[in-house]
Amino acid sequence: MIRRLFIANRGEIALRVIRTARRLGLSTILGVSEADRDSLAARTADEVVVLGPAPSAQSYLAIDRVVAAARAAQADAVHPGYGFLSENAAFGRALAAAGITFVGPTPEQLDAVGDKLKARHVAIEAGIPVVPGGEAEDLTAARARATQTGYPLLIKAVSGGGGRGMKRVDRAQDLDAQVALAGAEAQAAFGDSRVYIERYIARGRHVEVQVLGDGRDAIHLGDRDCSIQRRFQKLVEEAPAPGIPPAQRAKLHDAAVRLTRHLKYRGAGTVEFLMDAESFEFYFLEMNARVQVEHPVTEAITGVDIVEQQLNIADGLPLGLTQDTLAFTGHAIEVRINAEDPDADFRPSPGLVTRAAWPAGAGIRVDTHIESGGHIPPHYDSLMGKLIVHAATREAAVAAMARALGSLHIEGVKTTAGLHARIMADPRFAAGAVDTRFFEGLNRG
């Protein structure tokens, strides 16, 4: 059984995992970089181990250091959070060799879904539609694939995520340069320059389904809409996705569960789809084999602690939930509060937070690692925290988020809070008319 849990992450997700682990009676050991040794997460964990210097490559991404630290701490298991090593099959194998449980899917499953082209093939095997396209091994293959797919199109990194190595191409004369640029970005970010091409759907929605699997069976915890993005990075998430016809929603859920069962998947995962905003036809995009940043909106409408489910499955327990007994209640919205300046092309704003007054009250949840006097280092993602509201209806949730943002006060650094207030006030958002181009039409003045 898991009794001592090593957390290989930082920031709000580290605190999120600590909170559930403590409720379950587990001892928590947090691996930190030197830049995070005085962080709120470090002060909250039962034990702290310094992995190395501030740069991620020498601390949070250093597999040998993380595994050695977990072994020295006599940890039974490692929870990787999201990002960093959370979907790294080599990390899973290294932990297994050290006799430590990885809180996540098997290395083979990580291999199957971590490579976007492999994941496409798995989806096709499971009978799930995929976006037209395919691999572009070189420029000749890219040109042929582009002719077949048509313009506009997207170039995407095979090992990518978070918008890195992703380029939209509207004209054939721009293809060669964008393929080269996408490949270079992918190599720098993931150590893998391979790219593939997909059809660009003009009015697309990014809709995803939360799944749980224990290697024998699988269920879904409903869907989320993550269409409001900037440069392919999510800004706002909500559950359930608004406006989807019930029959099509059922098909979406069935496809996600079918893929999860096909993989004999073990753990929490998210199956992501691109949905046509007009026809509601959907296509498989990828599967994220970890807990998602936006998981709190699903927890809000289901009452299920997804981190607890991850830990139970890692402990070898069967799913304690069934599809028939799950209840979905109300509507939830999450916004990401980043230390960025929206008026300066979202330039990061690290530094000292002189004041952090987060909203509180019924129906409000805040997942954050930032408090007054806290410091945001320049080395990592700029996420300060997530503000989540839950209400009986979507209309009530939008109003609740607007009020919550009005009572959020952070000083010392620039934040995206004002941007989110404008999104909540946008008539298109109020009407649920969201798609991946929403941000382009937002009044940011």
Summary of the structure (lengths in Angstrom):
residues: 445
radius of gyration: 21.0
end to end distance: 54.4
largest distance: 60.0
contacts: 1546
relative contact order: 0.11
helix: 36%
strand: 27%
